Amino acid sequence: MNSDMSERDSNVRVVDCRGMACPEPVWRTRRAIEGLPPGTELDVLATDPMAELDLTVFCQRTGHELVRADTRDGVLRARIRVRPAQPPGAG
């Protein structure tokens, strides 16, 4: 474990999409987020070169927060924070 990882990171859910091509990483991320409470964070691991752009657009369209996205050794690790639920009738 990296020394820069916080204790909070141990509670982060992981969606492993390594080896999957577009649009699978976004689909899997969307499914993983369904039903999660607001503020929950998940790490999406992906090797698809378009995954960072795709996840950025996904977050912009859905209101989830892309906290960070880092690529190391060909693997993207994108941290996404689940947005608060919309009040009834909003949006």
C-alpha positions as CSV (number, residue, x, y, z in Angstrom):
1,M,0.0,0.0,0.0
2,N,1.3,3.5,-0.9
3,S,2.2,5.7,2.1
4,D,0.1,8.5,0.5
5,M,-3.1,6.5,0.7
6,S,-5.3,7.5,3.5
7,E,-7.3,5.2,5.8
8,R,-10.4,6.5,3.9
9,D,-9.1,4.8,0.7
10,S,-9.7,1.4,2.2
11,N,-13.5,2.2,2.0
12,V,-13.4,3.2,-1.7
13,R,-15.1,0.8,-4.0
14,V,-13.2,-0.4,-7.1
15,V,-14.5,-1.0,-10.6
16,D,-11.9,-2.9,-12.5
17,C,-12.3,-2.3,-16.3
18,R,-8.7,-3.2,-17.3
19,G,-8.7,-4.8,-20.7
20,M,-12.2,-3.5,-21.6
21,A,-12.9,-1.3,-24.6
22,C,-15.2,1.7,-24.9
23,P,-18.0,2.0,-23.8
24,E,-17.7,-0.8,-21.2
25,P,-15.8,1.2,-18.6
26,V,-18.6,3.8,-18.5
27,W,-21.3,1.2,-18.4
28,R,-19.7,-0.6,-15.6
29,T,-19.1,2.6,-13.7
30,R,-22.8,3.6,-14.2
31,R,-23.9,0.3,-12.8
32,A,-21.6,0.4,-9.9
33,I,-22.9,3.9,-8.9
34,E,-26.5,2.9,-9.0
35,G,-27.9,2.7,-5.5
36,L,-24.7,4.0,-3.8
37,P,-25.2,6.8,-1.2
38,P,-24.1,10.3,-2.0
39,G,-20.5,11.0,-1.2
40,T,-19.4,7.4,-1.8
41,E,-16.2,7.2,-3.8
42,L,-15.1,4.7,-6.3
43,D,-11.9,4.1,-8.2
44,V,-12.3,3.0,-11.9
45,L,-9.3,1.2,-13.3
46,A,-9.1,1.1,-17.0
47,T,-6.6,0.6,-19.8
48,D,-8.7,1.9,-22.7
49,P,-7.0,5.1,-23.9
50,M,-10.3,6.9,-24.2
51,A,-11.5,6.0,-20.7
52,E,-10.4,9.3,-19.0
53,L,-12.2,11.4,-21.6
54,D,-15.3,9.1,-21.5
55,L,-15.4,9.2,-17.7
56,T,-15.0,13.0,-17.6
57,V,-17.9,13.4,-20.0
58,F,-20.0,10.8,-18.0
59,C,-19.4,12.8,-14.8
60,Q,-20.2,16.2,-16.5
61,R,-23.5,14.7,-17.8
62,T,-24.6,13.0,-14.6
63,G,-23.4,15.4,-11.9
64,H,-20.9,13.0,-10.3
65,E,-17.5,14.5,-9.4
66,L,-14.3,13.3,-11.1
67,V,-12.0,13.9,-8.1
68,R,-8.8,12.9,-9.9
69,A,-7.5,10.8,-12.8
70,D,-4.0,9.5,-12.9
71,T,-2.4,7.2,-15.4
72,R,0.5,5.0,-14.4
73,D,2.0,2.2,-16.4
74,G,-0.8,2.3,-18.9
75,V,-3.6,2.0,-16.2
76,L,-6.0,4.9,-15.5
77,R,-7.2,5.2,-12.0
78,A,-10.1,7.6,-11.9
79,R,-11.6,8.6,-8.5
80,I,-15.4,9.4,-8.8
81,R,-17.5,10.8,-6.0
82,V,-21.3,10.0,-6.2
83,R,-23.4,13.1,-6.4
84,P,-26.2,13.9,-4.0
85,A,-29.6,12.7,-5.1
86,Q,-31.8,15.1,-7.0
87,P,-34.9,16.3,-5.1
88,P,-38.1,15.1,-6.7
89,G,-39.1,17.2,-9.7
90,A,-35.6,18.6,-10.1
91,G,-33.7,18.6,-13.4
